[in-house]
Amino acid sequence: MLVLVLALAAALSVYHLLPARAQRCWLLLLSYAFYAALAPRFLPVLAAMTLATWVIARRLADLPSAADAATRRRRRGWLMLGVAIDVGALGALRWVYGSGAPFQAPFAVLGLSFYSLQALSYLFDTYSGALRVPHTFADFALYLSYFPKVAAGPIERPGDFLRQLAGARVVDDRRLARAATLIAVGLTRKLVIADPLAAQLPAGAFTAPADFGSLVLAATTVGWAFVLYNDFAGYTGIARGLSCLFGIELARNFAQPFAAGSFTELWNRWHITFSHWLRDYVYLPLSRHLLRRNLQRGNAANLLLPPIATMLVCGLWHGASAHMLLWGGLHGVYLVLERALRLLRPSPPGSAAPPWPHAAGIALVFGLSCWTFIALRLPIEQAIEFWRQLAFGPLGALPDGRALLFVVPSLWLDRMEARHGDDALLDAWPRAARAAALAAAALLWFAATGMTAPAPFVYQGF
């Protein structure tokens, strides 16, 4: 830990002594050094995808979009080639290295899932004309490899990230305070909540559910959801905070997802950058295509296909395996049922909904999400056995109440972030209270790491 802190301090010192253009080159050098230190044998994969995507994007930019039919066919051909390279690399390496179960085995290629989607974003936005300003190869390479986000996101859009590289990157007192808050909360979520809570879950509950009662399995299901959430949100907070120290803002990735009152709302709160990527590049294009064929409000194809296809793609991105498709497909079904219900019972314009249906919606979405997370973790046969034991097994003993010691702080952090923002939840506190909170958090980090070695981030290298 001390070595990492000293290395970061040295990197920041050099960065802020350099002029703007040299700063970008320094960040690129740091990013490739970071990747080489963690996954040296896969550095050529990142470099090759970067070069191939850049060359194809340049061809797309050079060919006019409003041109004759032959030119439009050539543009589509280049786009399909780029998509085939980026998606093919993701699929092939996932297949070769067997990372279809990312939560149970060592990850194959560090960050492949994340920089593949960003490479596709660059191609799609260049093809559509959303990216009009030419960018240097070094800036594009930094967009894909930027070290705070390369291992587990967030998934940045090229326009937002490259615009910041082109502008002034000022690190003032306010940004330093935001960075400290994001890093502190991220470390707390990871070291104080996610890792100890994971250690509290019964070791055999997922592998031998028949040995446990329904109450323990239900508590394990909820506990696993909080582990996954705090681990991933913790990484994102740390990444965003570190990036703030370099004057670059990364997108928010979580917004109190367990307070969602509908599945549509859930996917606007959970892994936000990926959800919006799916919305903009899968859901909306497919929906527009179907609506051009049939504008009827009850268009069955538009009701069914976009949510199901989008969530199946979501499952495939997590892993080319049947249980990932099941997880994604179930969420697609939830979204279809939700949309169908809204068509059958539309809310009158301007009507105020009573509070109890919203509370019931939160409970339903949370319960089904936790239940469905089992398919994200376990192969289908094991997931079915877990669900069967959960639903029909004996109640058994009461679960260990110590898990609440970690769930309650998670909910408290969510409430504070909802009230003040995830980067300013301590701003309203007096200075002495903020200092005391940060000191207490630091003590908890050291205590937690002293009791057990920090586990790798769940999505690290995914």
PLY file of the C-alpha trace (Angstrom):
ply
format ascii 1.0
element vertex 462
property float x
property float y
property float z
element edge 461
property int vertex1
property int vertex2
end_header
0.00 0.00 0.00
2.79 2.42 0.93
4.58 1.70 -2.34
1.42 2.50 -4.31
0.90 5.76 -2.43
4.51 6.83 -3.04
4.29 5.86 -6.74
1.06 7.88 -7.10
2.66 10.87 -5.36
5.64 10.73 -7.71
3.39 10.39 -10.78
1.30 13.37 -9.68
4.37 15.49 -8.94
5.78 14.94 -12.42
2.36 15.43 -14.04
1.72 18.84 -12.50
5.19 20.09 -13.43
4.66 19.37 -17.13
2.94 21.52 -19.78
-0.49 20.39 -20.99
0.61 18.38 -24.05
3.42 16.67 -22.16
0.95 15.84 -19.37
-1.08 13.74 -21.81
2.03 11.88 -22.95
2.97 11.28 -19.31
-0.50 9.89 -18.58
-0.23 7.56 -21.58
3.18 6.35 -20.38
1.81 5.82 -16.86
-1.21 3.94 -18.20
0.84 1.52 -20.29
3.30 1.03 -17.42
0.38 0.27 -15.09
-1.05 -2.23 -17.55
2.34 -3.83 -18.14
2.86 -4.21 -14.39
-0.47 -5.97 -13.89
-0.87 -7.96 -17.11
2.32 -7.83 -19.22
1.43 -10.71 -21.54
-1.77 -8.97 -22.61
-0.25 -5.57 -23.31
-0.03 -6.48 -27.04
-3.81 -7.13 -27.01
-4.50 -3.59 -25.79
-1.98 -2.12 -28.24
-3.31 -4.11 -31.22
-6.96 -3.23 -30.52
-5.99 0.42 -30.10
-4.13 0.53 -33.42
-6.79 -1.39 -35.38
-9.68 0.71 -34.03
-7.79 3.94 -34.69
-6.99 3.05 -38.32
-10.59 2.05 -39.03
-11.98 5.15 -37.31
-9.71 7.32 -39.49
-11.09 5.62 -42.58
-14.64 6.28 -41.38
-13.82 9.93 -40.73
-12.21 10.36 -44.16
-15.19 8.95 -46.05
-18.09 11.47 -46.28
-21.30 10.24 -44.69
-23.56 12.15 -47.12
-22.17 10.57 -50.27
-23.12 8.15 -53.00
-24.33 4.63 -52.32
-20.92 3.06 -52.99
-19.23 5.30 -50.41
-21.92 4.58 -47.85
-21.38 0.85 -48.42
-17.65 1.31 -47.89
-18.29 3.18 -44.63
-20.58 0.41 -43.41
-17.97 -2.16 -44.40
-15.26 -0.40 -42.40
-17.60 -0.11 -39.42
-18.47 -3.81 -39.56
-14.78 -4.67 -39.75
-14.06 -2.58 -36.66
-16.96 -4.12 -34.76
-15.82 -7.60 -35.79
-12.29 -6.93 -34.51
-13.33 -5.47 -31.16
-16.16 -7.92 -30.46
-14.17 -10.82 -31.92
-11.21 -10.12 -29.64
-13.52 -10.00 -26.63
-15.30 -13.22 -27.57
-12.22 -15.14 -28.67
-10.13 -14.33 -25.63
-13.04 -15.03 -23.30
-13.42 -18.42 -24.97
-9.72 -19.27 -25.01
-9.05 -18.31 -21.41
-12.34 -19.54 -19.99
-13.40 -16.41 -18.12
-17.11 -17.07 -18.54
-17.42 -17.13 -14.73
-15.75 -13.84 -13.78
-16.71 -14.04 -10.11
-15.19 -17.46 -9.50
-11.96 -17.67 -11.50
-8.90 -15.54 -12.30
-9.71 -13.04 -14.97
-8.28 -13.59 -18.42
-7.42 -10.22 -19.92
-7.19 -7.16 -17.70
-9.98 -4.73 -18.55
-10.80 -6.31 -21.93
-14.56 -5.96 -21.47
-14.24 -2.28 -20.65
-11.84 -1.06 -23.32
-13.64 -3.15 -25.96
-16.86 -1.20 -25.32
-14.98 2.09 -25.37
-13.36 1.15 -28.68
-16.82 0.40 -30.07
-18.11 3.74 -28.78
-15.35 5.52 -30.68
-16.23 3.67 -33.88
-19.99 4.24 -33.54
-19.62 7.94 -32.70
-17.17 8.48 -35.56
-19.52 6.70 -37.96
-22.54 8.73 -36.83
-20.67 12.02 -36.92
-20.94 12.64 -33.18
-17.12 12.89 -33.08
-16.15 15.62 -35.52
-12.87 16.95 -34.15
-9.82 14.94 -35.25
-7.87 13.42 -32.35
-4.26 12.32 -32.18
-3.39 8.66 -31.89
-1.83 9.33 -28.48
-5.06 10.86 -27.16
-7.10 7.95 -28.47
-4.66 5.44 -26.95
-4.97 7.26 -23.62
-8.77 7.15 -23.89
-8.66 3.35 -24.05
-5.83 2.75 -21.57
-6.24 5.51 -18.95
-5.04 3.68 -15.85
-7.66 4.64 -13.21
-10.43 3.10 -15.31
-8.70 0.48 -17.47
-9.22 -2.44 -15.07
-12.93 -2.00 -14.24
-14.33 1.16 -15.78
-16.33 3.33 -15.68
-17.02 3.09 -19.41
-16.29 6.59 -20.67
-17.73 8.11 -23.82
-15.03 9.34 -26.19
-16.46 12.82 -26.63
-16.52 13.56 -22.90
-13.07 12.16 -22.18
-11.26 13.59 -25.21
-12.85 17.00 -24.64
-11.23 17.09 -21.22
-7.86 16.14 -22.66
-8.10 19.05 -25.09
-9.07 21.56 -22.39
-7.46 22.89 -19.23
-7.21 20.33 -16.42
-7.29 22.40 -13.27
-6.87 20.79 -9.85
-8.05 23.36 -7.29
-9.03 23.03 -3.63
-12.59 22.03 -4.48
-11.45 19.25 -6.81
-8.96 18.03 -4.23
-11.74 17.84 -1.65
-13.94 15.92 -4.08
-11.09 13.54 -4.85
-10.45 12.89 -1.17
-14.14 12.21 -0.53
-14.49 9.82 -3.47
-11.35 7.89 -2.54
-12.29 7.73 1.14
-15.81 6.47 0.46
-14.53 4.03 -2.16
-11.96 2.56 0.21
-14.59 2.32 2.93
-17.01 0.49 0.66
-14.30 -1.95 -0.38
-12.23 -2.52 2.77
-14.77 -1.90 5.53
-17.97 -3.22 3.95
-17.48 -5.48 0.92
-14.48 -7.59 2.00
-15.53 -8.22 5.64
-19.13 -8.89 4.58
-17.94 -11.42 1.99
-15.94 -13.14 4.73
-19.09 -13.31 6.89
-21.13 -15.17 4.26
-21.27 -18.95 4.83
-18.51 -20.51 2.75
-20.60 -23.43 1.48
-23.91 -21.68 0.93
-23.35 -21.34 -2.82
-21.67 -24.71 -3.38
-23.80 -26.86 -1.06
-27.10 -25.03 -0.43
-28.80 -28.22 0.81
-26.67 -27.96 3.95
-28.33 -24.67 4.91
-31.83 -23.52 5.76
-33.86 -21.04 3.74
-33.26 -18.21 6.20
-29.50 -18.49 5.90
-29.71 -18.76 2.10
-31.94 -15.69 1.93
-29.50 -13.71 4.08
-26.61 -14.95 1.94
-28.42 -13.82 -1.21
-28.92 -10.31 0.18
-25.39 -10.23 1.57
-23.89 -11.19 -1.80
-25.83 -8.34 -3.44
-24.34 -5.85 -0.97
-20.85 -7.32 -1.46
-21.10 -6.98 -5.24
-22.49 -3.46 -5.03
-20.01 -2.07 -2.51
-17.05 -3.75 -4.18
-17.85 -2.37 -7.63
-19.02 1.04 -6.39
-15.92 1.20 -4.21
-13.64 0.67 -7.20
-15.48 3.32 -9.20
-15.20 5.83 -6.37
-11.46 5.24 -6.02
-10.97 5.49 -9.79
-12.95 8.73 -10.00
-11.09 10.21 -7.05
-7.66 9.33 -8.45
-8.65 10.78 -11.81
-9.73 14.03 -10.14
-6.15 14.42 -8.90
-5.08 14.56 -12.55
-7.85 17.04 -13.40
-9.97 14.54 -15.37
-13.55 13.76 -14.40
-14.84 10.21 -14.83
-18.54 9.43 -15.06
-20.58 8.37 -12.05
-21.41 4.67 -12.14
-23.80 4.08 -9.22
-26.64 6.11 -7.69
-28.24 4.21 -4.79
-29.45 1.28 -6.94
-31.15 -0.53 -4.07
-33.59 2.41 -3.77
-34.90 1.86 -7.31
-38.68 1.55 -7.52
-38.70 -0.07 -10.98
-36.33 -2.09 -13.13
-36.03 0.78 -15.57
-34.92 2.96 -12.67
-32.58 0.23 -11.44
-30.66 0.24 -14.71
-30.35 4.02 -14.50
-28.75 3.59 -11.07
-26.64 0.39 -11.40
-23.46 0.37 -13.52
-24.78 3.55 -15.12
-22.11 3.94 -17.79
-22.70 0.41 -19.08
-26.49 0.75 -18.88
-26.37 3.94 -20.91
-23.99 2.32 -23.40
-26.52 -0.48 -23.92
-29.37 2.03 -24.17
-27.66 4.20 -26.79
-26.02 1.53 -28.95
-28.37 -1.46 -28.63
-31.79 -0.60 -27.22
-32.57 2.70 -28.99
-31.30 1.72 -32.48
-33.32 -1.52 -32.36
-36.40 0.27 -31.03
-36.21 2.97 -33.71
-35.89 0.32 -36.41
-38.99 -1.49 -35.13
-40.99 1.73 -34.73
-40.27 2.73 -38.33
-42.05 -0.47 -39.32
-44.97 -0.06 -36.92
-45.80 3.11 -35.00
-48.67 1.56 -33.05
-48.53 2.14 -29.29
-49.01 -1.57 -28.62
-46.30 -2.67 -31.08
-45.58 -6.13 -29.69
-42.18 -6.45 -31.39
-41.02 -3.13 -29.95
-42.35 -4.13 -26.55
-40.51 -7.45 -26.48
-37.39 -7.36 -28.61
-35.41 -4.28 -27.47
-35.44 -5.11 -23.73
-34.78 -8.83 -24.25
-32.02 -8.27 -26.84
-30.38 -5.54 -24.77
-30.27 -7.61 -21.61
-29.02 -10.69 -23.46
-26.16 -8.55 -24.76
-25.63 -7.44 -21.16
-25.40 -11.07 -20.10
-23.02 -11.98 -22.92
-20.76 -9.07 -21.99
-20.48 -10.54 -18.51
-19.55 -13.93 -19.94
-20.27 -16.29 -22.82
-22.08 -18.82 -20.67
-25.63 -20.05 -20.18
-26.02 -18.70 -16.66
-24.98 -15.19 -17.77
-27.59 -15.34 -20.53
-30.13 -16.51 -17.96
-29.29 -13.57 -15.70
-29.58 -11.09 -18.56
-32.69 -12.75 -19.97
-34.49 -12.61 -16.62
-33.84 -8.88 -16.40
-35.12 -8.52 -19.95
-38.34 -10.29 -18.93
-38.71 -7.99 -15.93
-38.41 -4.94 -18.18
-40.93 -6.32 -20.68
-43.48 -7.06 -17.93
-42.93 -3.61 -16.48
-43.49 -1.93 -19.84
-46.57 -4.04 -20.53
-48.05 -3.10 -17.16
-47.52 0.57 -17.90
-49.27 0.20 -21.24
-52.22 -1.51 -19.60
-52.44 0.89 -16.66
-50.98 4.26 -17.66
-50.70 6.89 -14.94
-52.87 9.98 -15.52
-50.81 13.07 -16.42
-49.88 15.12 -13.38
-51.21 12.57 -10.90
-49.31 12.13 -7.64
-48.64 8.49 -6.87
-49.31 7.37 -3.29
-46.17 6.40 -1.35
-47.01 2.76 -0.67
-46.80 1.51 -4.30
-43.35 3.06 -4.59
-42.21 1.36 -1.39
-43.65 -1.92 -2.64
-41.83 -1.40 -5.93
-38.53 -0.88 -4.13
-39.03 -4.08 -2.16
-40.01 -6.06 -5.28
-37.13 -4.78 -7.42
-34.61 -5.34 -4.65
-35.89 -8.85 -3.91
-35.95 -9.98 -7.53
-32.55 -8.39 -8.23
-30.96 -10.22 -5.29
-32.64 -13.47 -6.38
-31.42 -13.02 -9.96
-27.85 -12.24 -8.86
-27.56 -15.95 -8.03
-27.59 -16.69 -11.77
-24.82 -14.13 -12.22
-22.63 -16.05 -9.80
-23.51 -19.74 -10.26
-23.85 -22.06 -13.28
-27.46 -22.84 -14.16
-27.63 -26.24 -12.44
-26.20 -24.85 -9.20
-28.36 -21.72 -9.40
-31.52 -23.84 -9.80
-30.51 -25.99 -6.85
-29.87 -22.86 -4.77
-33.29 -21.39 -5.72
-35.03 -24.69 -5.01
-33.51 -24.94 -1.56
-34.24 -21.28 -0.90
-37.92 -21.66 -1.84
-38.76 -25.15 -0.55
-36.09 -26.08 1.98
-36.60 -25.97 5.74
-36.30 -22.61 7.44
-33.35 -23.78 9.51
-31.35 -21.67 11.95
-31.37 -17.89 12.06
-28.65 -16.22 9.97
-25.65 -14.58 11.60
-26.75 -11.08 12.63
-23.21 -9.69 12.33
-23.81 -9.12 8.62
-26.00 -6.16 9.59
-22.85 -4.44 10.85
-21.88 -4.06 7.19
-25.27 -3.63 5.53
-26.28 -0.67 7.73
-23.17 1.44 6.87
-23.79 0.74 3.19
-27.35 2.02 3.47
-26.17 5.04 5.47
-23.60 5.94 2.80
-26.31 5.62 0.15
-28.57 7.97 2.08
-25.80 10.53 2.51
-24.90 10.34 -1.18
-28.55 10.77 -2.16
-28.80 13.90 0.00
-25.47 15.56 -0.80
-23.95 13.80 -3.84
-21.36 11.04 -3.82
-18.50 13.53 -4.11
-19.76 15.98 -1.45
-21.44 13.93 1.24
-19.16 15.42 3.93
-19.25 19.03 2.70
-22.11 20.01 5.00
-20.23 18.80 8.06
-18.07 21.12 10.21
-14.37 20.91 9.45
-13.60 19.16 12.75
-16.30 16.54 12.07
-14.93 15.91 8.58
-11.41 15.47 9.93
-12.66 13.08 12.61
-14.66 11.07 10.04
-11.66 10.71 7.73
-9.40 9.73 10.64
-11.93 7.13 11.79
-12.24 5.81 8.24
-8.45 5.49 7.96
-8.32 3.53 11.22
-11.06 1.23 9.94
-9.13 0.66 6.67
-6.00 -0.39 8.55
-8.00 -2.51 10.98
-9.82 -4.25 8.14
-6.64 -4.95 6.17
-4.97 -6.20 9.36
-7.70 -8.78 9.96
-7.77 -10.12 6.40
-5.89 -9.44 3.19
-7.91 -7.27 0.77
-9.60 -9.37 -1.90
-9.26 -8.42 -5.58
-12.02 -6.21 -6.90
-14.85 -8.33 -8.31
-14.69 -6.68 -11.73
-10.91 -6.25 -11.77
-9.59 -7.40 -15.10
-13.07 -8.31 -16.27
0 1
1 2
2 3
3 4
4 5
5 6
6 7
7 8
8 9
9 10
10 11
11 12
12 13
13 14
14 15
15 16
16 17
17 18
18 19
19 20
20 21
21 22
22 23
23 24
24 25
25 26
26 27
27 28
28 29
29 30
30 31
31 32
32 33
33 34
34 35
35 36
36 37
37 38
38 39
39 40
40 41
41 42
42 43
43 44
44 45
45 46
46 47
47 48
48 49
49 50
50 51
51 52
52 53
53 54
54 55
55 56
56 57
57 58
58 59
59 60
60 61
61 62
62 63
63 64
64 65
65 66
66 67
67 68
68 69
69 70
70 71
71 72
72 73
73 74
74 75
75 76
76 77
77 78
78 79
79 80
80 81
81 82
82 83
83 84
84 85
85 86
86 87
87 88
88 89
89 90
90 91
91 92
92 93
93 94
94 95
95 96
96 97
97 98
98 99
99 100
100 101
101 102
102 103
103 104
104 105
105 106
106 107
107 108
108 109
109 110
110 111
111 112
112 113
113 114
114 115
115 116
116 117
117 118
118 119
119 120
120 121
121 122
122 123
123 124
124 125
125 126
126 127
127 128
128 129
129 130
130 131
131 132
132 133
133 134
134 135
135 136
136 137
137 138
138 139
139 140
140 141
141 142
142 143
143 144
144 145
145 146
146 147
147 148
148 149
149 150
150 151
151 152
152 153
153 154
154 155
155 156
156 157
157 158
158 159
159 160
160 161
161 162
162 163
163 164
164 165
165 166
166 167
167 168
168 169
169 170
170 171
171 172
172 173
173 174
174 175
175 176
176 177
177 178
178 179
179 180
180 181
181 182
182 183
183 184
184 185
185 186
186 187
187 188
188 189
189 190
190 191
191 192
192 193
193 194
194 195
195 196
196 197
197 198
198 199
199 200
200 201
201 202
202 203
203 204
204 205
205 206
206 207
207 208
208 209
209 210
210 211
211 212
212 213
213 214
214 215
215 216
216 217
217 218
218 219
219 220
220 221
221 222
222 223
223 224
224 225
225 226
226 227
227 228
228 229
229 230
230 231
231 232
232 233
233 234
234 235
235 236
236 237
237 238
238 239
239 240
240 241
241 242
242 243
243 244
244 245
245 246
246 247
247 248
248 249
249 250
250 251
251 252
252 253
253 254
254 255
255 256
256 257
257 258
258 259
259 260
260 261
261 262
262 263
263 264
264 265
265 266
266 267
267 268
268 269
269 270
270 271
271 272
272 273
273 274
274 275
275 276
276 277
277 278
278 279
279 280
280 281
281 282
282 283
283 284
284 285
285 286
286 287
287 288
288 289
289 290
290 291
291 292
292 293
293 294
294 295
295 296
296 297
297 298
298 299
299 300
300 301
301 302
302 303
303 304
304 305
305 306
306 307
307 308
308 309
309 310
310 311
311 312
312 313
313 314
314 315
315 316
316 317
317 318
318 319
319 320
320 321
321 322
322 323
323 324
324 325
325 326
326 327
327 328
328 329
329 330
330 331
331 332
332 333
333 334
334 335
335 336
336 337
337 338
338 339
339 340
340 341
341 342
342 343
343 344
344 345
345 346
346 347
347 348
348 349
349 350
350 351
351 352
352 353
353 354
354 355
355 356
356 357
357 358
358 359
359 360
360 361
361 362
362 363
363 364
364 365
365 366
366 367
367 368
368 369
369 370
370 371
371 372
372 373
373 374
374 375
375 376
376 377
377 378
378 379
379 380
380 381
381 382
382 383
383 384
384 385
385 386
386 387
387 388
388 389
389 390
390 391
391 392
392 393
393 394
394 395
395 396
396 397
397 398
398 399
399 400
400 401
401 402
402 403
403 404
404 405
405 406
406 407
407 408
408 409
409 410
410 411
411 412
412 413
413 414
414 415
415 416
416 417
417 418
418 419
419 420
420 421
421 422
422 423
423 424
424 425
425 426
426 427
427 428
428 429
429 430
430 431
431 432
432 433
433 434
434 435
435 436
436 437
437 438
438 439
439 440
440 441
441 442
442 443
443 444
444 445
445 446
446 447
447 448
448 449
449 450
450 451
451 452
452 453
453 454
454 455
455 456
456 457
457 458
458 459
459 460
460 461
